[in-house]
């Protein structure tokens, strides 16, 4: 595989984590503009763990997940009673606060005569774990997709579990779900925490792939994009957000010839697509239809 | 003490344009019940139209102002036709994401027309700052404050003293009921949308004229400032939007002066988060459960 393709595939895989994070909250009916914050927190936490404290990668990624989840639960509780636009803007405000705090965050340790660590707005350089341990790009790509596969299996399990049903019930009608005995508050905080962990793992992977993060990357654009992926790809299955990422990054990268015009074309396509399919390509009905077709085909053979 | 008062004066001046941005935003949200992320980028398109006229034909401030307002209204109408009018009922989040996609489109269009990062924008009311004892006021700031408050008052008059305004308020209250009593919702919605974008256009012109430059980032800036001021003030109210804007202006001016630009932005978002967590309806918000609909 050539380097460019590996780079694009790695990007698709990592962005999928944030897209799935936004998707998980969409299941419970909430629109978050702020999942990039947990991506950022995961990136910094995992980067600090390997570059400054010399932790192994697996532990660092776990640290990214835990800190993403912890921060998400911390925001999840005061925003519990917010809905719709109010929730979206509260998450946006939180995420921007996190980004600005990282611009002010300095924590450097001298390693081999060089200062290493987050340096405010200048970013966090030299997260060199994959070079120091001779992990090549293909191996790292496999790691990304292995983790993504685990996450997708988790989603398959979730959609079949009582918890997943509770999430979708809350998404349909929170009051009704509460009346039917769903512990609404607990499930919403759980969803927020899981979504934060997902974004945190993605951030940890991102920091180690690029070896360099700066606060600017984690702006609201990333958040709104990851939200849009679920809507484009479809809200019926966890494969929806992945399809969204694939269409955006995959398509944008593949039609380079259109360089200056690609957002004009892509923006138009998305707008028209959402008129025809307001819940994305793989919406609930499409997923149900595919399921029925699949079972019918299996019965015939 | 002098600094504190001077910052408050500056903050109120700048804040008046934030209030105007919030006003256009809250009008659109009120009639649509959907968030138009392309609100700022529509204004940015108006700004680019004004800059082109200024750079190519040497147009004066009044012509440029008219171009910004008309450009914003036309771009707003385009967004309405593409992202809001054809959407199915209940597809609020699809409208929002669609307006985000069109944001990307408008930004790229602006960059195609004028590829450099910044372009000059004509200044407004240049001249020495006016002195009031130890305090100074920039003349263009005064024009900004005057136009912003005047326009906000005019919008309030249209909403509460005209038949069209009555119709709009009926739609804001309940679109289905408004339709049933014979209000022409189909015409009123695009009109209100374009009008609100034009209000944003006025704010955009005032800010750009004070800054004397325009960049493609102006779209994002306008969307964010309008959104913050609107949410602090509370959805669905003209005085709320103005108050939210003025408050945001003062908070920014004070924290910028004492702590620098990073803390300024941090403070703005912190106040926004605190208002939402403690008093979700905003300071003077009046929209009933409307805004709390689900994805």
Interface residues (C-beta under 8 A of the other chain):
Chain A: X26 X29 X30 X31 X78 X79 X81 X82 X83 X84 X85 X86 X88 X89 X90 X92 X93 X94 X96 X97 X100 X101 X103 X104 X121 X171 X172 X173 X174 X220 X221 X224 X227 X228 X231 X232 X260 X261 X262 X263 X264 X266 X267 X268 X270 X271 X274 X275 X278 X279
Chain B: X29 X35 X37 X82 X83 X86 X87 X88 X91 X93 X94 X95 X96 X97 X98 X100 X101 X102 X103 X104 X105 X106 X107 X108 X109 X111 X112 X220 X224 X227 X228 X231 X235 X262 X265 X266 X269 X270 X272 X273 X276 X277 X280 X291 X292 X293 X294 X295
